[in-house]
Amino acid sequence: MRFGVVIHGAEVIDSGTAARALDALGERGEVIATLGGAMGATAVLDAGLEDRVAIVPGQLVSDALLDLASGCDALLLLNHAKSRASGLALGGMVARKVSSRIRVPMVHLDDGFFVVWSGRPPEGLMKVVRELAPSEASAPALGTADEGTRPVYGVIPGENVWINGTVVGRATSSKVVISSRGGLLSFEGLEIKQHGLGKLGEVDLFRAIIRSGSVRRTSSRPLTAPRGTGTKVILVDHRAESSAFRWEGVRAAVSVGDDTTRITTALLARRGIPVIGITDGDEDGICSDRTAAEGSAALRLRPGNDDQLGALVRREVFRGRDSVEYEGTLDDLIGSIKELAGDKLLSVERKEV
């Protein structure tokens, strides 16, 4: 028996459920497990599961299930939702995309409940699922999706909503709907953050990663990694989560923006890579992880100046590119950015080596 397991998010790993499911299924057959998100990938490293879970950067859950379906006897989706309603909404959205294209059973295991979305799963799989989540939820009717509209499920009023890692607004209602018409996005139940929306660029609404609240709702003991020994310095000026997959050959990163810096610093800490953050005090608070590699620094500017300095650093230090070979020291790099900041710089906070 071959089981295909797709893990969605860090929370099901941090809770220990993912490891227990992999262990139990491994006693009953071969397990092929995969995960595509940056925070989930970080949780995999923290949990020491990197030899058991394949990390496929940016892979959507639906694509992962389709990839595994042709070579497996049954599929298991692992998730840890904010609520049963949001978990069912996620499962339904995924099932709607894949149900007509897979020929093997698919089960969804969530926080305290499970759903059989298709087929008749083997008893070995169901025994594991029932041990981990004794409550079965009925699969709701899938229906058809409105091609121009995407609801955001499980939103709590007051939470930030973000698309592909960029905060676009704050929820004013538990019902948040994003629509796309003629390439333009519109929002229901959201107080728009124009600054974030302007950074977003073109969005494929149905392949975008859209979430609310914190990027990682649970926590774990972070992996301690030796100092990065690469030769490149990378620039991260949005899409902070992509930095989790850009670490090879990198000795340091420069990040632009408060939330971008917080997320990038936490992600790259697991690879021992220090981050020099350009911030101006407008953090939205979507990342509570304070882990940082030794040598990391945060340059605090006067409000409203981080993007301008980021553009200047891209031009003067990175020569218009996203990465550069850098032969100087980390202090040299910080000094160059401080000089470009001029009188806009308020302070520098440094994690000492």
LUMTIVEX-421880 format. One record per residue (C-alpha): residue number from 1; residue in three letters; x, y, z. Coordinates in pm, 1 decimal. Layout:
<mimis>
+-----+-----+----------+----------+----------+
:   k :   r :     east :    north :       up :
+-----+-----+----------+----------+----------+
: NUM : ALA :        X :        Y :        Z :
...
+-----+-----+----------+----------+----------+
</mimis>
This chain:
<mimis>
+-----+-----+----------+----------+----------+
:   k :   r :     east :    north :       up :
+-----+-----+----------+----------+----------+
:   1 : MET :      0.0 :      0.0 :      0.0 :
:   2 : ARG :    131.6 :    343.2 :    -94.8 :
:   3 : PHE :     -4.9 :    652.3 :     81.7 :
:   4 : GLY :     30.2 :   1002.9 :    -59.5 :
:   5 : VAL :     27.2 :   1268.5 :    212.8 :
:   6 : VAL :     -3.6 :   1641.6 :    146.3 :
:   7 : ILE :     64.6 :   1869.9 :    442.7 :
:   8 : HIS :    -92.1 :   2215.1 :    449.6 :
:   9 : GLY :     58.1 :   2473.3 :    683.6 :
:  10 : ALA :    286.0 :   2475.0 :    985.3 :
:  11 : GLU :     20.2 :   2420.0 :   1250.5 :
:  12 : VAL :    -44.8 :   2051.2 :   1181.7 :
:  13 : ILE :    331.4 :   1993.6 :   1209.1 :
:  14 : ASP :    378.2 :   2202.2 :   1524.0 :
:  15 : SER :     93.5 :   2012.7 :   1693.1 :
:  16 : GLY :    271.9 :   1681.9 :   1632.1 :
:  17 : THR :    -17.8 :   1541.0 :   1429.6 :
:  18 : ALA :    180.6 :   1523.9 :   1106.4 :
:  19 : ALA :    460.3 :   1319.7 :   1263.0 :
:  20 : ARG :    210.8 :   1083.3 :   1428.4 :
:  21 : ALA :     27.9 :   1031.8 :   1100.2 :
:  22 : LEU :    351.0 :    963.7 :    911.0 :
:  23 : ASP :    465.6 :    717.8 :   1178.5 :
:  24 : ALA :    137.2 :    526.6 :   1182.7 :
:  25 : LEU :    103.5 :    511.4 :    804.3 :
:  26 : GLY :    466.1 :    404.4 :    774.8 :
:  27 : GLU :    377.4 :     92.0 :    972.8 :
:  28 : ARG :    114.9 :      5.6 :    711.4 :
:  29 : GLY :    287.9 :     81.5 :    386.4 :
:  30 : GLU :    501.7 :    326.4 :    192.6 :
:  31 : VAL :    447.3 :    697.5 :    259.1 :
:  32 : ILE :    521.5 :    979.5 :     16.8 :
:  33 : ALA :    472.5 :   1316.3 :    188.3 :
:  34 : THR :    499.4 :   1662.9 :     38.3 :
:  35 : LEU :    452.2 :   2026.4 :    136.3 :
:  36 : GLY :    476.2 :   2353.3 :    -56.4 :
:  37 : GLY :    440.4 :   2651.0 :    180.3 :
:  38 : ALA :    722.2 :   2851.9 :    336.2 :
:  39 : MET :    597.1 :   2844.7 :    695.9 :
:  40 : GLY :    522.7 :   2475.5 :    663.3 :
:  41 : ALA :    872.7 :   2420.9 :    529.4 :
:  42 : THR :   1011.8 :   2603.5 :    831.8 :
:  43 : ALA :    803.6 :   2384.9 :   1062.4 :
:  44 : VAL :    939.1 :   2076.9 :    884.4 :
:  45 : LEU :   1293.2 :   2191.4 :    968.3 :
:  46 : ASP :   1201.9 :   2272.9 :   1330.0 :
:  47 : ALA :   1045.9 :   1928.3 :   1371.9 :
:  48 : GLY :   1337.5 :   1743.8 :   1208.6 :
:  49 : LEU :   1114.5 :   1599.2 :    935.0 :
:  50 : GLU :   1317.0 :   1716.1 :    634.4 :
:  51 : ASP :   1412.7 :   1357.6 :    545.6 :
:  52 : ARG :   1048.2 :   1246.4 :    549.9 :
:  53 : VAL :    864.5 :   1535.8 :    387.0 :
:  54 : ALA :    956.7 :   1663.4 :     41.0 :
:  55 : ILE :    946.4 :   2043.3 :     22.6 :
:  56 : VAL :    826.4 :   2164.3 :   -317.7 :
:  57 : PRO :    851.9 :   2545.7 :   -316.7 :
:  58 : GLY :    521.6 :   2716.7 :   -382.8 :
:  59 : GLN :    330.8 :   2402.1 :   -477.1 :
:  60 : LEU :    -43.5 :   2434.6 :   -419.9 :
:  61 : VAL :   -227.5 :   2165.3 :   -225.0 :
:  62 : SER :   -441.6 :   2076.2 :   -525.9 :
:  63 : ASP :   -137.1 :   2037.6 :   -752.3 :
:  64 : ALA :     37.9 :   1821.3 :   -493.2 :
:  65 : LEU :   -261.4 :   1588.8 :   -464.1 :
:  66 : LEU :   -285.8 :   1554.9 :   -841.6 :
:  67 : ASP :     86.0 :   1477.3 :   -864.9 :
:  68 : LEU :     61.7 :   1204.8 :   -600.4 :
:  69 : ALA :   -264.0 :   1052.2 :   -722.1 :
:  70 : SER :   -114.4 :    866.5 :  -1016.6 :
:  71 : GLY :    134.4 :    673.4 :   -803.5 :
:  72 : CYS :    -52.3 :    617.7 :   -477.3 :
:  73 : ASP :   -336.5 :    398.6 :   -354.4 :
:  74 : ALA :   -491.8 :    665.7 :   -130.4 :
:  75 : LEU :   -443.4 :   1033.8 :    -49.9 :
:  76 : LEU :   -441.4 :   1210.4 :    285.5 :
:  77 : LEU :   -460.2 :   1588.5 :    328.4 :
:  78 : LEU :   -330.7 :   1706.6 :    666.8 :
:  79 : ASN :   -442.5 :   2045.7 :    797.3 :
:  80 : HIS :   -502.4 :   2225.8 :   1128.0 :
:  81 : ALA :   -769.1 :   2489.5 :   1065.7 :
:  82 : LYS :   -882.0 :   2776.3 :   1287.6 :
:  83 : SER :  -1230.5 :   2618.5 :   1302.0 :
:  84 : ARG :  -1427.2 :   2329.3 :   1160.7 :
:  85 : ALA :  -1601.2 :   2567.2 :    920.0 :
:  86 : SER :  -1275.2 :   2699.8 :    778.9 :
:  87 : GLY :  -1131.2 :   2348.3 :    757.6 :
:  88 : LEU :  -1432.7 :   2226.3 :    562.8 :
:  89 : ALA :  -1408.4 :   2529.9 :    337.1 :
:  90 : LEU :  -1043.5 :   2453.5 :    260.2 :
:  91 : GLY :  -1117.6 :   2086.9 :    195.4 :
:  92 : GLY :  -1412.9 :   2174.9 :    -25.7 :
:  93 : MET :  -1210.9 :   2421.7 :   -229.0 :
:  94 : VAL :   -937.1 :   2163.7 :   -284.9 :
:  95 : ALA :  -1181.3 :   1880.5 :   -356.5 :
:  96 : ARG :  -1363.4 :   2094.9 :   -612.0 :
:  97 : LYS :  -1036.0 :   2134.9 :   -802.6 :
:  98 : VAL :   -925.5 :   1770.5 :   -796.0 :
:  99 : SER :  -1223.1 :   1537.3 :   -744.3 :
: 100 : SER :  -1293.7 :   1486.0 :  -1114.0 :
: 101 : ARG :   -926.3 :   1420.4 :  -1191.8 :
: 102 : ILE :   -823.8 :   1161.3 :   -934.7 :
: 103 : ARG :   -922.2 :    795.4 :   -921.5 :
: 104 : VAL :   -807.5 :    708.5 :   -569.3 :
: 105 : PRO :   -975.0 :    779.3 :   -233.3 :
: 106 : MET :   -899.7 :   1112.2 :    -65.3 :
: 107 : VAL :   -932.9 :   1179.0 :    307.2 :
: 108 : HIS :   -884.3 :   1510.0 :    485.5 :
: 109 : LEU :   -764.2 :   1502.9 :    847.6 :
: 110 : ASP :   -802.7 :   1828.7 :   1038.6 :
: 111 : ASP :   -802.7 :   1949.9 :   1399.0 :
: 112 : GLY :  -1036.5 :   1706.1 :   1572.4 :
: 113 : PHE :  -1230.4 :   1591.6 :   1267.4 :
: 114 : PHE :  -1190.4 :   1421.1 :    932.3 :
: 115 : VAL :  -1373.8 :   1414.5 :    600.6 :
: 116 : VAL :  -1378.6 :   1149.3 :    329.0 :
: 117 : TRP :  -1394.1 :   1356.5 :     14.1 :
: 118 : SER :  -1385.5 :   1078.7 :   -241.7 :
: 119 : GLY :  -1378.0 :    700.1 :   -283.9 :
: 120 : ARG :  -1360.0 :    424.0 :    -25.8 :
: 121 : PRO :  -1035.4 :    465.7 :    167.8 :
: 122 : PRO :   -846.4 :    151.7 :    277.5 :
: 123 : GLU :   -912.7 :     42.9 :    633.5 :
: 124 : GLY :   -547.3 :     90.8 :    729.1 :
: 125 : LEU :   -569.2 :    459.2 :    644.3 :
: 126 : MET :   -903.0 :    501.7 :    819.0 :
: 127 : LYS :   -774.9 :    338.2 :   1136.8 :
: 128 : VAL :   -496.0 :    595.4 :   1155.0 :
: 129 : VAL :   -732.6 :    881.6 :   1077.6 :
: 130 : ARG :   -988.4 :    778.1 :   1341.2 :
: 131 : GLU :   -717.0 :    747.5 :   1606.1 :
: 132 : LEU :   -601.5 :   1103.6 :   1536.4 :
: 133 : ALA :   -944.5 :   1262.8 :   1485.1 :
: 134 : PRO :  -1240.7 :   1060.2 :   1612.6 :
: 135 : SER :  -1511.5 :   1292.4 :   1478.3 :
: 136 : GLU :  -1623.3 :   1249.8 :   1117.6 :
: 137 : ALA :  -1771.3 :   1546.8 :    933.7 :
: 138 : SER :  -1993.1 :   1500.0 :    631.9 :
: 139 : ALA :  -1850.4 :   1625.4 :    306.1 :
: 140 : PRO :  -2064.1 :   1920.5 :    197.3 :
: 141 : ALA :  -2187.1 :   1947.4 :   -159.6 :
: 142 : LEU :  -1906.1 :   2086.7 :   -371.4 :
: 143 : GLY :  -2112.9 :   2285.3 :   -618.2 :
: 144 : THR :  -1932.2 :   2509.4 :   -862.4 :
: 145 : ALA :  -1707.8 :   2805.3 :   -792.7 :
: 146 : ASP :  -1774.0 :   3155.0 :   -920.4 :
: 147 : GLU :  -1479.8 :   3205.2 :  -1152.3 :
: 148 : GLY :  -1447.1 :   3570.9 :  -1058.6 :
: 149 : THR :  -1494.0 :   3546.4 :   -683.6 :
: 150 : ARG :  -1299.5 :   3392.0 :   -395.7 :
: 151 : PRO :  -1427.5 :   3392.6 :    -36.8 :
: 152 : VAL :  -1171.6 :   3398.2 :    244.3 :
: 153 : TYR :  -1284.6 :   3154.2 :    512.5 :
: 154 : GLY :  -1223.9 :   3158.8 :    886.9 :
: 155 : VAL :  -1157.5 :   3532.2 :    907.2 :
: 156 : ILE :  -1189.7 :   3704.5 :   1245.3 :
: 157 : PRO :  -1282.0 :   4074.3 :   1226.4 :
: 158 : GLY :   -974.5 :   4285.7 :   1292.8 :
: 159 : GLU :   -733.8 :   4035.5 :   1139.0 :
: 160 : ASN :   -504.4 :   4127.8 :    855.4 :
: 161 : VAL :   -573.2 :   3961.9 :    521.5 :
: 162 : TRP :   -280.6 :   3899.6 :    293.4 :
: 163 : ILE :   -229.9 :   3780.0 :    -60.2 :
: 164 : ASN :     93.0 :   3608.2 :   -160.7 :
: 165 : GLY :    259.2 :   3738.3 :    155.8 :
: 166 : THR :    149.6 :   4102.1 :    118.8 :
: 167 : VAL :   -102.2 :   4252.2 :    361.8 :
: 168 : VAL :   -382.4 :   4411.7 :    157.5 :
: 169 : GLY :   -618.6 :   4514.0 :    436.0 :
: 170 : ARG :   -784.2 :   4452.3 :    771.3 :
: 171 : ALA :  -1105.8 :   4251.5 :    799.4 :
: 172 : THR :  -1414.1 :   4448.1 :    905.8 :
: 173 : SER :  -1635.8 :   4139.0 :    890.8 :
: 174 : SER :  -1614.0 :   3761.4 :    920.1 :
: 175 : LYS :  -1728.3 :   3753.0 :    558.6 :
: 176 : VAL :  -1442.1 :   3858.8 :    331.7 :
: 177 : VAL :  -1476.8 :   3813.8 :    -43.6 :
: 178 : ILE :  -1220.0 :   3902.0 :   -308.8 :
: 179 : SER :  -1330.9 :   3944.0 :   -668.8 :
: 180 : SER :  -1142.6 :   3988.6 :   -992.4 :
: 181 : ARG :  -1295.8 :   4160.5 :  -1290.9 :
: 182 : GLY :  -1091.6 :   4264.7 :  -1590.7 :
: 183 : GLY :   -769.7 :   4214.8 :  -1396.9 :
: 184 : LEU :   -880.7 :   4446.7 :  -1115.6 :
: 185 : LEU :   -937.8 :   4325.3 :   -760.3 :
: 186 : SER :  -1229.2 :   4435.4 :   -545.0 :
: 187 : PHE :  -1298.0 :   4349.6 :   -182.1 :
: 188 : GLU :  -1593.3 :   4293.9 :     48.1 :
: 189 : GLY :  -1553.7 :   4306.0 :    426.4 :
: 190 : LEU :  -1206.6 :   4455.4 :    408.5 :
: 191 : GLU :  -1056.5 :   4791.8 :    496.9 :
: 192 : ILE :   -799.2 :   4826.7 :    221.8 :
: 193 : LYS :   -435.2 :   4904.2 :    286.9 :
: 194 : GLN :   -342.4 :   5092.5 :    -29.3 :
: 195 : HIS :     29.1 :   5073.2 :     45.2 :
: 196 : GLY :     15.0 :   4693.2 :     42.1 :
: 197 : LEU :   -221.8 :   4674.3 :   -250.7 :
: 198 : GLY :     19.9 :   4880.6 :   -456.0 :
: 199 : LYS :    295.5 :   4623.4 :   -398.2 :
: 200 : LEU :     82.0 :   4328.8 :   -501.2 :
: 201 : GLY :    117.5 :   4339.7 :   -878.0 :
: 202 : GLU :    -82.0 :   4108.3 :  -1103.9 :
: 203 : VAL :   -263.1 :   3830.5 :   -917.8 :
: 204 : ASP :   -405.1 :   3501.2 :  -1039.8 :
: 205 : LEU :   -690.8 :   3495.2 :   -788.9 :
: 206 : PHE :   -738.3 :   3118.7 :   -797.7 :
: 207 : ARG :   -372.5 :   3024.9 :   -757.9 :
: 208 : ALA :   -290.8 :   3298.6 :   -507.2 :
: 209 : ILE :   -213.9 :   3213.0 :   -146.0 :
: 210 : ILE :   -469.6 :   3407.8 :     57.5 :
: 211 : ARG :   -476.0 :   3394.9 :    436.1 :
: 212 : SER :   -579.4 :   3596.2 :    738.0 :
: 213 : GLY :   -424.8 :   3655.1 :   1077.6 :
: 214 : SER :    -75.2 :   3535.6 :   1160.7 :
: 215 : VAL :    151.9 :   3358.8 :    914.1 :
: 216 : ARG :    207.6 :   3087.0 :   1176.0 :
: 217 : ARG :    -52.0 :   3048.6 :   1450.9 :
: 218 : THR :    144.6 :   2789.5 :   1646.2 :
: 219 : SER :    506.4 :   2775.2 :   1754.4 :
: 220 : SER :    786.9 :   2528.3 :   1809.9 :
: 221 : ARG :   1146.6 :   2525.9 :   1921.5 :
: 222 : PRO :   1330.7 :   2680.2 :   1623.3 :
: 223 : LEU :   1603.4 :   2491.9 :   1445.4 :
: 224 : THR :   1951.2 :   2617.1 :   1532.5 :
: 225 : ALA :   2165.8 :   2638.5 :   1220.3 :
: 226 : PRO :   2533.8 :   2722.1 :   1165.9 :
: 227 : ARG :   2618.1 :   3056.0 :   1005.3 :
: 228 : GLY :   2555.2 :   3070.7 :    630.0 :
: 229 : THR :   2873.2 :   3046.6 :    426.3 :
: 230 : GLY :   2754.6 :   3147.6 :     80.0 :
: 231 : THR :   2881.1 :   3436.2 :   -129.2 :
: 232 : LYS :   2556.8 :   3603.8 :   -236.1 :
: 233 : VAL :   2344.9 :   3869.9 :    -72.8 :
: 234 : ILE :   1978.2 :   3867.0 :   -172.3 :
: 235 : LEU :   1721.1 :   4146.9 :   -168.0 :
: 236 : VAL :   1370.6 :   4074.6 :    -36.7 :
: 237 : ASP :   1138.3 :   4370.1 :    -94.0 :
: 238 : HIS :    805.6 :   4182.5 :    -89.8 :
: 239 : ARG :    688.0 :   3819.5 :    -96.1 :
: 240 : ALA :    888.8 :   3753.2 :    218.8 :
: 241 : GLU :    795.0 :   3385.9 :    227.1 :
: 242 : SER :    984.8 :   3324.8 :    -96.3 :
: 243 : SER :   1306.0 :   3382.0 :     99.1 :
: 244 : ALA :   1260.8 :   3037.5 :    256.1 :
: 245 : PHE :   1344.7 :   2889.5 :    -84.2 :
: 246 : ARG :   1623.5 :   3131.1 :   -184.7 :
: 247 : TRP :   1878.9 :   3039.9 :     81.3 :
: 248 : GLU :   2127.2 :   2825.9 :   -110.2 :
: 249 : GLY :   2460.7 :   3000.7 :   -163.2 :
: 250 : VAL :   2344.2 :   3301.5 :     41.2 :
: 251 : ARG :   2545.8 :   3464.1 :    319.4 :
: 252 : ALA :   2304.9 :   3747.2 :    404.2 :
: 253 : ALA :   1979.8 :   3913.1 :    299.0 :
: 254 : VAL :   1852.9 :   4269.6 :    287.8 :
: 255 : SER :   1477.3 :   4303.4 :    344.3 :
: 256 : VAL :   1251.8 :   4604.1 :    288.8 :
: 257 : GLY :    950.1 :   4668.5 :    512.2 :
: 258 : ASP :    861.2 :   4581.0 :    870.8 :
: 259 : ASP :    652.9 :   4267.7 :    812.9 :
: 260 : THR :    878.5 :   4153.8 :    529.7 :
: 261 : THR :   1177.2 :   4188.1 :    762.2 :
: 262 : ARG :   1009.6 :   4002.6 :   1049.2 :
: 263 : ILE :    910.3 :   3708.1 :    828.6 :
: 264 : THR :   1234.9 :   3694.7 :    630.2 :
: 265 : THR :   1445.2 :   3708.1 :    946.3 :
: 266 : ALA :   1253.9 :   3419.1 :   1103.8 :
: 267 : LEU :   1267.0 :   3205.9 :    790.1 :
: 268 : LEU :   1634.9 :   3255.6 :    712.3 :
: 269 : ALA :   1735.8 :   3206.5 :   1076.4 :
: 270 : ARG :   1673.5 :   2834.6 :   1017.3 :
: 271 : ARG :   1953.6 :   2847.2 :    761.1 :
: 272 : GLY :   2189.4 :   3058.3 :    972.7 :
: 273 : ILE :   2155.2 :   3356.0 :    737.9 :
: 274 : PRO :   2153.2 :   3705.9 :    891.8 :
: 275 : VAL :   1905.5 :   3963.4 :    764.4 :
: 276 : ILE :   1954.6 :   4339.3 :    742.5 :
: 277 : GLY :   1606.6 :   4487.0 :    765.9 :
: 278 : ILE :   1499.7 :   4827.7 :    641.4 :
: 279 : THR :   1200.4 :   4924.7 :    857.0 :
: 280 : ASP :   1001.0 :   5232.5 :    951.0 :
: 281 : GLY :    771.5 :   5115.1 :   1229.5 :
: 282 : ASP :    451.9 :   5022.9 :   1043.3 :
: 283 : GLU :    451.5 :   4649.4 :   1120.1 :
: 284 : ASP :    110.6 :   4482.5 :   1087.5 :
: 285 : GLY :    201.5 :   4204.8 :   1330.4 :
: 286 : ILE :    137.7 :   3903.0 :   1107.4 :
: 287 : CYS :    449.1 :   3721.5 :   1234.5 :
: 288 : SER :    519.6 :   3665.2 :   1604.5 :
: 289 : ASP :    839.5 :   3462.4 :   1550.8 :
: 290 : ARG :   1136.3 :   3661.3 :   1683.5 :
: 291 : THR :   1404.3 :   3412.5 :   1580.3 :
: 292 : ALA :   1706.5 :   3575.1 :   1413.5 :
: 293 : ALA :   2046.9 :   3456.7 :   1295.7 :
: 294 : GLU :   2350.0 :   3608.1 :   1460.7 :
: 295 : GLY :   2459.1 :   3927.5 :   1287.7 :
: 296 : SER :   2105.3 :   4028.5 :   1188.2 :
: 297 : ALA :   2025.2 :   4399.3 :   1210.3 :
: 298 : ALA :   1717.5 :   4621.7 :   1182.0 :
: 299 : LEU :   1762.9 :   4974.9 :   1052.9 :
: 300 : ARG :   1475.2 :   5190.2 :   1180.5 :
: 301 : LEU :   1389.8 :   5490.9 :    962.9 :
: 302 : ARG :   1158.5 :   5785.4 :    998.8 :
: 303 : PRO :    801.6 :   5680.6 :    906.9 :
: 304 : GLY :    726.6 :   5637.4 :    538.1 :
: 305 : ASN :   1085.5 :   5595.0 :    421.6 :
: 306 : ASP :   1147.2 :   5220.3 :    398.4 :
: 307 : ASP :   1032.2 :   5176.8 :     38.7 :
: 308 : GLN :   1234.1 :   5476.7 :    -79.5 :
: 309 : LEU :   1551.2 :   5349.2 :     83.5 :
: 310 : GLY :   1476.6 :   5001.3 :    -48.2 :
: 311 : ALA :   1462.4 :   5137.6 :   -403.0 :
: 312 : LEU :   1790.4 :   5323.2 :   -347.2 :
: 313 : VAL :   1958.6 :   5010.1 :   -209.2 :
: 314 : ARG :   1835.2 :   4807.7 :   -506.9 :
: 315 : ARG :   1992.5 :   5058.5 :   -743.5 :
: 316 : GLU :   2316.8 :   5136.2 :   -561.6 :
: 317 : VAL :   2401.2 :   4807.6 :   -386.2 :
: 318 : PHE :   2224.9 :   4544.0 :   -598.2 :
: 319 : ARG :   2267.7 :   4721.1 :   -933.1 :
: 320 : GLY :   1898.1 :   4674.8 :  -1006.2 :
: 321 : ARG :   1895.4 :   4301.5 :   -939.7 :
: 322 : ASP :   1754.6 :   4072.2 :   -670.6 :
: 323 : SER :   2093.9 :   3934.8 :   -565.7 :
: 324 : VAL :   2460.7 :   4024.6 :   -588.4 :
: 325 : GLU :   2795.4 :   3863.4 :   -514.2 :
: 326 : TYR :   2931.4 :   4057.4 :   -216.4 :
: 327 : GLU :   3292.3 :   4044.8 :   -102.9 :
: 328 : GLY :   3276.1 :   4291.1 :    187.0 :
: 329 : THR :   3185.4 :   4218.2 :    547.1 :
: 330 : LEU :   2838.7 :   4237.0 :    698.1 :
: 331 : ASP :   2947.2 :   4554.6 :    877.3 :
: 332 : ASP :   3049.8 :   4700.7 :    540.3 :
: 333 : LEU :   2705.9 :   4625.6 :    398.9 :
: 334 : ILE :   2527.4 :   4776.8 :    698.6 :
: 335 : GLY :   2751.3 :   5081.7 :    674.6 :
: 336 : SER :   2666.9 :   5129.2 :    305.5 :
: 337 : ILE :   2293.6 :   5115.7 :    377.2 :
: 338 : LYS :   2329.0 :   5355.7 :    671.2 :
: 339 : GLU :   2509.4 :   5601.3 :    445.4 :
: 340 : LEU :   2231.0 :   5578.7 :    186.2 :
: 341 : ALA :   1972.4 :   5633.0 :    460.8 :
: 342 : GLY :   2133.7 :   5958.3 :    572.7 :
: 343 : ASP :   1928.5 :   6165.6 :    815.8 :
: 344 : LYS :   1625.9 :   5935.1 :    766.7 :
: 345 : LEU :   1792.5 :   5677.3 :    995.6 :
: 346 : LEU :   1671.9 :   5674.7 :   1356.9 :
: 347 : SER :   1845.2 :   5367.2 :   1503.1 :
: 348 : VAL :   2012.9 :   5034.2 :   1436.6 :
: 349 : GLU :   1931.9 :   4724.9 :   1641.1 :
: 350 : ARG :   2181.7 :   4442.2 :   1605.9 :
: 351 : LYS :   2180.3 :   4077.4 :   1710.5 :
: 352 : GLU :   2541.0 :   4042.4 :   1815.4 :
: 353 : VAL :   2765.0 :   3765.6 :   1686.9 :
+-----+-----+----------+----------+----------+
</mimis>
